[in-house]
Amino acid sequence: MTSDELRPLEPLWRGLLVYRVLALFSAVAVVLSGLDAYASPVGAVAVQVGMVLWTALSGYAYLFPGPRDRRGGVALVDLAVTSAVMATTPLVQTSAQIAADAPVLGSIWTPGAVLACALAFGVRGGLGAAAVLAAVLVAVSARPVDELYDIQLIVLVALSIGFASTVLRRQARRLRDAVASQAAMAERERLARAVHDGVLQVLGFVRRRGGEVGGEAGELASLAGEQEIALRALLTTGSAPVDAHGRRDLAAALRMLGSGPVSISTPAHAVWLPAQVVDELVAVVGAALANVARHVGEEAPAWVLVEDLGGEVEVSVRDEGPGIPVGRLAAAQGQGRLGVARSMRGRVEDLGGTITLDTGPDRGTDWTVRVPRESA
């Protein structure tokens, strides 16, 4: 990506500098051409020198913002300096000039501060700067009503440039997200080629062989199955991205677990939850699907349903296997074995949610997890 793509407002900042320099030449020329008419020619020249110096200083800051980009602060100082230049008008001009509605000191140079604030802060910043400049203009004018046309132009410029800067920032964020997503996809493809013939095959072998042996090896098989599912999902689709508020889309994250025998049903809209909550729920669903593959069969169908209930989110995992025998889970927990007690119930309880089990002989297993949004 080019510099202008990464920082889309750069052309507008450069355009502001061009306008500021040209306006400075015009404003200085007007003052110097009629210098004898001023009540304080020395004061008028001093103000012009100050304008030249500030144009150079602010121009350098706008053109080279540095890594922390402090142009917003410079724009606010710019507004203060510009207001001070305009405020010197009654001190420098004669009463006759003021009565004749002669241009205030700074003339067309002064709107540059409004443009800078609009670029730095968007529409609100531009309108705020325009209001300050309009107030100063009315204060130093002999006939404020005559300044309405100039004020209208300043407000329109603030709106236009502020809206443009807001749109360009939004487009730049989308472009950066798209580029980052493309880079992540390329990296996943590279990793997939690197681990497909190694790690995934080992995990698959441990899952199958451990399931055949049973006992503690069966526990290892269950864990290996969970990691295999998670790794395959990560390599094929990647994790759901985290937004600016630290949230992830639960629906997108769970869709990664879909495969031939596993059907994922989610709302059409995003289900935003804190990233840590999404990670835990994905782990719970992954554990349930690993149990299906281990106890029912690798090609056994399973269904995952996500429902956004407003105040809470519900996730259910269902299969049509033989069901879990009565007392099986309690016995496993009493033996200190991993699995449902720690991987599923513990995770959900830590989130402040509930997990219920509906199972029985020859009617499958149905896990239902509910997590309140408030506690999430």
C-alpha positions as CSV (number, residue, x, y, z in Angstrom):
1,M,0.0,0.0,0.0
2,T,1.2,3.5,-0.8
3,S,1.5,6.3,1.8
4,D,-1.6,8.0,0.5
5,E,-3.6,4.8,0.8
6,L,-2.4,4.3,4.4
7,R,-3.0,8.0,5.2
8,P,-5.7,9.1,2.8
9,L,-5.9,12.7,4.2
10,E,-2.3,13.5,3.1
11,P,-3.3,15.0,-0.3
12,L,-5.8,17.2,1.5
13,W,-3.2,18.4,4.0
14,R,-0.9,19.2,1.2
15,G,-3.7,21.1,-0.6
16,L,-4.3,23.1,2.6
17,L,-0.7,24.2,2.6
18,V,-0.9,25.3,-1.0
19,Y,-4.0,27.3,-0.2
20,R,-2.4,28.8,3.0
21,V,0.7,30.0,1.2
22,L,-1.2,31.5,-1.8
23,A,-3.7,33.2,0.6
24,L,-0.7,34.5,2.7
25,F,0.8,36.2,-0.4
26,S,-2.6,37.8,-1.2
27,A,-3.3,39.0,2.3
28,V,0.2,40.5,2.8
29,A,0.1,42.2,-0.6
30,V,-3.2,43.9,0.3
31,V,-1.8,45.2,3.5
32,L,1.5,46.4,2.1
33,S,-0.1,48.1,-0.9
34,G,-2.2,50.3,1.4
35,L,0.1,50.5,4.4
36,D,-0.1,54.3,4.8
37,A,-3.8,54.1,5.4
38,Y,-3.5,52.1,8.6
39,A,-3.6,53.7,12.0
40,S,-0.5,51.7,13.0
41,P,1.6,50.7,9.9
42,V,4.2,49.2,12.2
43,G,1.5,47.1,13.9
44,A,0.2,46.0,10.5
45,V,3.7,44.9,9.4
46,A,4.2,43.0,12.7
47,V,1.0,41.1,12.2
48,Q,2.0,40.1,8.7
49,V,5.4,38.9,9.9
50,G,3.6,36.8,12.6
51,M,1.4,35.3,9.9
52,V,4.4,34.4,7.8
53,L,6.2,32.8,10.7
54,W,3.1,30.9,11.8
55,T,2.4,29.7,8.3
56,A,5.9,28.3,8.1
57,L,5.7,26.6,11.5
58,S,2.3,25.2,11.1
59,G,3.0,24.1,7.5
60,Y,6.0,22.1,8.6
61,A,3.9,20.4,11.4
62,Y,1.0,19.6,8.9
63,L,3.4,18.3,6.3
64,F,5.6,16.2,8.7
65,P,3.3,15.1,11.5
66,G,5.7,12.5,13.0
67,P,4.8,9.0,14.2
68,R,2.2,10.3,16.8
69,D,0.5,12.7,14.3
70,R,-0.1,15.7,16.5
71,R,-1.8,17.7,13.8
72,G,-5.0,17.9,15.8
73,G,-3.3,19.9,18.5
74,V,-1.5,22.1,15.9
75,A,-4.9,22.8,14.3
76,L,-6.3,24.0,17.6
77,V,-3.3,26.3,18.1
78,D,-3.8,27.4,14.5
79,L,-7.3,28.5,15.4
80,A,-6.1,30.5,18.4
81,V,-3.4,32.2,16.4
82,T,-5.8,33.0,13.5
83,S,-8.4,34.5,16.0
84,A,-5.6,36.6,17.6
85,V,-4.6,37.9,14.1
86,M,-8.2,38.9,13.4
87,A,-8.6,40.5,16.9
88,T,-5.8,42.9,16.1
89,T,-7.9,44.6,13.4
90,P,-9.4,47.4,15.7
91,L,-5.9,48.1,17.0
92,V,-4.3,48.5,13.6
93,Q,-7.0,49.8,11.3
94,T,-8.4,53.3,11.4
95,S,-12.0,54.0,12.3
96,A,-12.6,55.0,8.7
97,Q,-11.3,51.6,7.5
98,I,-13.5,49.7,9.9
99,A,-16.5,51.8,9.0
100,A,-15.9,51.1,5.3
101,D,-15.8,47.4,6.1
102,A,-12.2,46.9,5.0
103,P,-11.0,43.3,5.1
104,V,-9.9,42.2,8.6
105,L,-6.3,41.4,9.1
106,G,-5.6,38.0,7.7
107,S,-8.3,38.3,5.1
108,I,-8.6,35.1,3.1
109,W,-5.7,33.6,5.0
110,T,-7.9,33.0,8.1
111,P,-10.1,30.2,6.9
112,G,-7.1,27.9,6.8
113,A,-7.5,27.2,10.5
114,V,-11.1,26.0,9.9
115,L,-9.9,23.7,7.1
116,A,-7.2,22.3,9.4
117,C,-9.7,21.6,12.2
118,A,-12.1,20.0,9.7
119,L,-9.3,17.7,8.5
120,A,-8.2,16.8,12.0
121,F,-11.6,16.4,13.7
122,G,-14.2,15.9,11.0
123,V,-17.5,17.7,10.6
124,R,-17.8,18.6,14.3
125,G,-14.3,20.0,14.5
126,G,-14.8,22.0,11.3
127,L,-18.1,23.5,12.5
128,G,-16.7,24.3,15.9
129,A,-13.8,26.2,14.4
130,A,-16.1,28.0,12.0
131,A,-18.2,29.1,14.9
132,V,-15.1,30.5,16.7
133,L,-14.0,32.3,13.6
134,A,-17.4,33.7,12.9
135,A,-17.7,35.0,16.5
136,V,-14.4,36.9,16.1
137,L,-15.3,38.2,12.7
138,V,-18.6,39.6,14.1
139,A,-16.8,41.1,17.1
140,V,-14.3,43.1,15.0
141,S,-16.8,44.2,12.3
142,A,-18.5,47.5,12.3
143,R,-21.6,46.0,10.5
144,P,-21.9,42.3,11.5
145,V,-24.8,41.8,9.1
146,D,-22.4,42.4,6.2
147,E,-20.3,39.4,7.4
148,L,-23.1,36.9,7.0
149,Y,-22.1,35.9,3.4
150,D,-18.5,35.2,4.5
151,I,-19.7,33.2,7.5
152,Q,-21.9,31.1,5.2
153,L,-18.9,30.3,3.0
154,I,-16.8,29.4,6.1
155,V,-19.5,27.0,7.4
156,L,-20.0,25.4,4.0
157,V,-16.3,24.8,3.6
158,A,-16.2,23.3,7.2
159,L,-19.0,20.9,6.4
160,S,-17.6,19.8,3.0
161,I,-14.0,19.2,4.2
162,G,-15.1,17.7,7.5
163,F,-17.4,15.2,5.7
164,A,-14.7,14.4,3.2
165,S,-12.2,13.7,5.9
166,T,-14.6,11.4,7.8
167,V,-15.4,9.4,4.7
168,L,-11.8,9.0,3.7
169,R,-10.9,7.8,7.2
170,R,-13.6,5.2,7.1
171,Q,-12.6,4.0,3.7
172,A,-8.9,3.8,4.8
173,R,-9.9,1.6,7.8
174,R,-11.8,-0.7,5.5
175,L,-8.9,-0.9,3.1
176,R,-6.5,-1.7,6.0
177,D,-8.9,-4.4,7.3
178,A,-9.1,-5.9,3.8
179,V,-5.4,-5.9,3.3
180,A,-4.9,-7.4,6.8
181,S,-7.5,-10.1,6.0
182,Q,-5.7,-11.0,2.7
183,A,-2.4,-11.2,4.4
184,A,-3.8,-13.4,7.1
185,M,-5.3,-15.7,4.5
186,A,-2.0,-16.0,2.7
187,E,-0.3,-16.8,6.0
188,R,-2.9,-19.5,6.8
189,E,-2.3,-21.1,3.4
190,R,1.4,-21.1,4.1
191,L,0.9,-22.7,7.6
192,A,-1.6,-25.2,6.2
193,R,0.9,-26.5,3.7
194,A,3.5,-26.7,6.5
195,V,1.5,-28.5,9.1
196,H,-1.0,-30.5,7.0
197,D,1.3,-33.5,6.6
198,G,2.7,-33.3,10.1
199,V,0.7,-32.0,13.1
200,L,-2.8,-32.7,11.7
201,Q,-1.9,-36.3,10.9
202,V,-0.4,-36.9,14.3
203,L,-3.4,-35.4,16.1
204,G,-5.7,-37.5,13.9
205,F,-3.8,-40.7,14.7
206,V,-3.8,-39.9,18.5
207,R,-7.5,-39.3,18.3
208,R,-8.3,-42.6,16.5
209,R,-5.8,-44.8,18.4
210,G,-6.7,-43.3,21.8
211,G,-10.4,-43.9,21.1
212,E,-9.7,-47.5,20.4
213,V,-7.6,-48.0,23.6
214,G,-10.0,-46.2,25.9
215,G,-9.3,-45.2,29.5
216,E,-6.8,-42.4,30.0
217,A,-5.7,-42.8,26.4
218,G,-9.3,-42.0,25.5
219,E,-9.0,-38.7,27.4
220,L,-6.0,-37.8,25.3
221,A,-7.9,-38.8,22.2
222,S,-10.7,-36.4,23.2
223,L,-8.2,-33.5,23.7
224,A,-6.4,-34.4,20.5
225,G,-9.8,-34.3,18.7
226,E,-10.6,-30.9,20.0
227,Q,-7.2,-29.5,18.9
228,E,-7.5,-31.1,15.5
229,I,-10.9,-29.5,14.9
230,A,-9.6,-26.1,16.1
231,L,-6.5,-26.3,14.1
232,R,-8.2,-27.3,10.9
233,A,-10.7,-24.5,11.4
234,L,-8.0,-21.9,12.0
235,L,-6.0,-23.0,8.9
236,T,-9.0,-23.0,6.6
237,T,-11.0,-20.0,7.7
238,G,-9.1,-18.2,10.4
239,S,-10.4,-16.7,13.6
240,A,-13.2,-14.1,13.6
241,P,-11.6,-10.7,13.7
242,V,-11.7,-8.5,16.8
243,D,-13.3,-5.1,16.4
244,A,-12.2,-1.8,17.9
245,H,-14.2,-2.5,21.0
246,G,-12.5,-5.9,21.7
247,R,-15.5,-7.9,20.5
248,R,-15.8,-10.8,18.1
249,D,-18.7,-12.2,16.1
250,L,-19.7,-15.5,17.8
251,A,-21.6,-16.6,14.7
252,A,-18.6,-16.2,12.4
253,A,-16.3,-17.9,14.9
254,L,-18.6,-21.0,15.3
255,R,-19.1,-21.3,11.5
256,M,-15.4,-22.2,11.4
257,L,-16.3,-25.5,13.1
258,G,-18.6,-26.6,10.3
259,S,-17.7,-29.6,8.2
260,G,-19.3,-32.4,6.3
261,P,-21.1,-34.0,9.2
262,V,-21.3,-30.8,11.4
263,S,-24.0,-28.3,10.5
264,I,-23.8,-24.8,11.9
265,S,-26.9,-22.6,12.0
266,T,-26.5,-19.0,13.1
267,P,-28.4,-15.7,12.8
268,A,-28.0,-13.7,9.6
269,H,-26.6,-10.8,11.7
270,A,-23.4,-10.7,13.7
271,V,-23.6,-11.8,17.3
272,W,-21.0,-9.5,19.0
273,L,-19.5,-10.6,22.3
274,P,-16.2,-9.9,24.1
275,A,-13.4,-11.8,22.3
276,Q,-12.6,-13.8,25.5
277,V,-16.2,-14.9,25.8
278,V,-16.3,-16.0,22.1
279,D,-13.1,-18.0,22.6
280,E,-14.5,-19.8,25.6
281,L,-17.8,-20.7,23.8
282,V,-15.9,-21.9,20.7
283,A,-13.9,-24.1,23.0
284,V,-17.0,-25.5,24.7
285,V,-18.6,-26.3,21.3
286,G,-15.4,-27.8,20.1
287,A,-15.3,-30.1,23.1
288,A,-18.9,-31.2,22.5
289,L,-18.1,-32.0,18.8
290,A,-15.0,-33.9,19.8
291,N,-17.1,-36.1,22.1
292,V,-19.5,-36.7,19.2
293,A,-16.6,-37.8,17.0
294,R,-15.2,-40.0,19.7
295,H,-18.3,-41.7,21.1
296,V,-20.7,-41.7,18.1
297,G,-18.3,-41.7,15.1
298,E,-16.1,-39.5,13.1
299,E,-18.8,-39.2,10.4
300,A,-21.7,-38.9,12.8
301,P,-23.9,-35.9,12.1
302,A,-24.1,-33.1,14.6
303,W,-25.9,-29.8,14.7
304,V,-24.9,-26.5,16.3
305,L,-27.5,-23.8,16.7
306,V,-26.8,-20.2,17.7
307,E,-29.7,-17.9,18.9
308,D,-29.4,-14.3,19.8
309,L,-32.1,-13.7,22.5
310,G,-31.3,-10.1,23.1
311,G,-30.4,-10.2,26.8
312,E,-28.5,-13.5,26.4
313,V,-27.0,-15.8,23.8
314,E,-27.9,-19.4,23.5
315,V,-25.8,-22.1,21.8
316,S,-26.9,-25.7,21.5
317,V,-25.0,-28.8,20.2
318,R,-27.1,-31.9,19.3
319,D,-26.3,-35.3,18.0
320,E,-28.3,-38.5,17.4
321,G,-26.0,-40.9,19.1
322,P,-26.8,-43.5,21.8
323,G,-26.8,-40.8,24.5
324,I,-24.8,-40.5,27.7
325,P,-25.5,-43.3,30.3
326,V,-26.9,-42.2,33.6
327,G,-24.1,-41.4,36.1
328,R,-21.3,-41.5,33.4
329,L,-20.4,-37.8,33.8
330,A,-20.5,-37.9,37.7
331,A,-18.2,-41.0,37.6
332,A,-15.8,-39.3,35.2
333,Q,-15.6,-36.2,37.4
334,G,-15.1,-38.3,40.5
335,Q,-12.1,-40.0,38.9
336,G,-10.6,-36.6,38.2
337,R,-10.8,-37.1,34.5
338,L,-10.8,-34.1,32.1
339,G,-13.6,-33.5,29.6
340,V,-17.1,-32.3,30.3
341,A,-16.6,-31.3,33.9
342,R,-13.7,-29.0,33.3
343,S,-13.7,-28.3,29.6
344,M,-17.4,-27.5,29.3
345,R,-19.1,-26.8,32.6
346,G,-16.1,-25.0,34.1
347,R,-15.8,-22.7,31.1
348,V,-19.4,-21.8,31.0
349,E,-19.7,-21.2,34.8
350,D,-16.7,-18.9,34.6
351,L,-18.6,-16.8,32.1
352,G,-21.6,-16.6,34.5
353,G,-23.7,-18.7,32.2
354,T,-25.5,-22.0,32.4
355,I,-25.1,-25.3,30.6
356,T,-27.8,-28.0,30.6
357,L,-27.7,-31.6,29.2
358,D,-30.7,-33.4,27.7
359,T,-29.8,-37.0,26.9
360,G,-31.1,-40.5,27.2
361,P,-30.8,-44.0,25.6
362,D,-31.2,-43.9,21.8
363,R,-32.2,-40.3,21.7
364,G,-28.9,-38.6,21.4
365,T,-27.3,-35.7,23.3
366,D,-28.3,-32.1,23.4
367,W,-26.1,-29.5,25.2
368,T,-27.6,-26.0,25.7
369,V,-25.4,-23.2,26.8
370,R,-26.7,-19.8,27.8
371,V,-24.5,-16.8,28.5
372,P,-26.0,-13.4,29.6
373,R,-24.8,-10.4,27.7
374,E,-24.5,-8.3,30.9
375,S,-22.0,-10.7,32.5
376,A,-20.2,-11.2,29.2
